[in-house]
Amino acid sequence: MGLTKTEIFTDQQNQISVFAKAFGHPARVAILQYLFKIDTCFCGDLVKEIGLAQPTISQHLKELKYLGLIKGTVEGTSVCYCIDKENWAAMKEVMGDFLDQDLPENEECC
């Protein structure tokens, strides 16, 4: 597969694709759901909560942090994660605008 030519797409199109990547794997969805459920920073072992191997969890946390939907802090040997509320709100706005598009009901398509 070739490289994505992101420069030929609008900022909004690129932003939507970045946010959509967060939902491209059920493990990332499960991590986000868990962080919302506990409604606080989580400093424990997500392996016990999600049921995947530690390297897998770490990779998904790294991706969610890179995408900006979670943030993490290191406190000694413990790493704590929580939802990045500001970026989550921005994602909801961008994705909401995209997902709220509708076709007219009275027109037949294909």
C-alpha positions, 0 to 999 in steps of 0.5 A: 500500500502506498503512502497517504497523501494527506496534503491533498485532503482538507484539514477536516478530512485528515482530522476525521481520519485521525479520530476514526483510527481510535475506533478502528480496534475494539481494544481501544474502544474498550479502553476508552469505555473503561476510562469513561466508566471509572470517571477518573485517572486510572493508575492500575493494571488495565490488563486485568480490566481489558483482558489483553496482554500487557504489550497489546494494552501498552500499544493501544494506550500509546496510540490513543495518547498519540491521537490525543484522546487520552493523556497520561502522567508518570508518577514514580513507577506508575503511569496514570491515564485519563480521557483528555476532555478537551480533545474528546470534545473537539473530536465529538464536534468534528465527528458529529458534523461529519456523522450528521450528514444525511441524504434527502429521504425523497430521493432515490439513490443508485 
